[in-house]
Amino acid sequence: MKKFNGVVLSVFLLVAASYAHAGDAAAGKIKSSACASCHGLNGVSTMGMNPNLAGQKKEYLIKSIKDYRDGKRNDATMGAMVKGLSDADIENLATFYSELK
């Protein structure tokens, strides 16, 4: 019985973790207004030095934004822009941009 309970718990935690990382694209779209001046309204930059965010892989966006926020990746502008973002904000932004085509 203990082995069965462990399997059930493992499956439950796996499912719960997938929902916790789902992100909310609508909330991300609202948050993205601060990003639009450099990365475009729909994540397609009109400035050559700024990358497009539309269609990027969600995991890449999450890591990149967190790295800027946490000082692991250095850029004065990006660091200032993402400094106040929560993990949920980052998940939402990444979901929004990754779903754009």
C-alpha positions in Angstrom: 0.0 0.0 0.0 2.9 2.4 0.8 4.3 1.9 -2.7 0.9 2.7 -4.3 0.5 5.9 -2.1 4.0 7.0 -3.2 3.1 6.5 -6.9 -0.2 8.4 -6.4 1.7 11.3 -4.6 4.3 11.4 -7.4 1.6 11.6 -10.1 -0.3 14.3 -8.2 2.9 16.4 -7.7 3.7 16.1 -11.4 0.3 17.2 -12.5 0.3 20.1 -9.9 3.7 21.2 -11.1 2.5 21.3 -14.8 -0.5 23.5 -13.8 1.8 25.8 -11.7 3.9 26.5 -14.7 1.0 27.0 -17.1 1.1 30.8 -17.2 -1.6 33.2 -18.1 -1.2 34.6 -21.6 -3.9 37.3 -21.0 -2.1 38.5 -17.9 1.2 38.4 -19.8 -0.2 40.5 -22.6 -1.2 43.2 -20.1 2.3 43.1 -18.5 3.9 43.2 -21.9 3.0 46.9 -22.5 6.2 47.8 -20.7 8.1 45.7 -23.2 6.5 47.0 -26.4 8.7 50.1 -26.9 11.7 47.9 -27.5 10.3 44.5 -28.5 7.2 45.6 -30.4 3.5 45.3 -29.6 3.3 41.7 -30.7 6.8 40.8 -29.8 8.4 41.7 -33.1 11.0 44.4 -32.7 11.3 47.2 -35.2 14.8 48.0 -33.9 17.6 45.8 -35.2 19.5 45.5 -31.9 16.4 44.3 -29.9 15.4 40.7 -30.3 12.0 39.4 -31.3 10.2 37.7 -28.5 7.2 36.3 -30.4 7.4 32.6 -30.9 10.4 32.1 -28.6 10.4 29.0 -26.5 8.7 29.6 -23.2 11.5 28.0 -21.1 14.1 30.2 -22.9 12.1 33.3 -22.1 11.7 32.3 -18.5 15.4 31.7 -18.0 16.5 34.8 -19.8 14.1 37.1 -17.9 15.0 35.6 -14.5 18.7 35.8 -15.3 18.3 39.6 -16.1 16.2 40.0 -12.9 18.6 38.1 -10.7 21.7 39.8 -12.1 23.1 36.6 -13.8 22.8 38.3 -17.1 23.8 42.0 -17.3 22.1 44.7 -19.3 21.2 48.0 -17.5 18.0 48.5 -19.4 16.7 44.9 -19.1 17.8 44.7 -15.5 15.8 47.8 -14.7 12.8 46.6 -16.7 12.4 43.2 -15.0 13.7 44.0 -11.5 10.2 44.1 -10.0 8.7 41.1 -11.8 7.6 38.1 -9.8 8.0 34.5 -10.9 4.3 34.5 -11.9 4.7 37.7 -13.9 7.6 36.1 -15.8 5.6 32.9 -16.4 2.7 35.0 -17.8 5.0 37.0 -20.1 6.7 33.9 -21.3 3.4 32.2 -22.0 2.1 35.3 -23.9 5.2 35.7 -26.1 5.7 32.0 -26.7 2.1 31.7 -28.0 2.6 34.5 -30.6 3.4 33.5 -34.1 
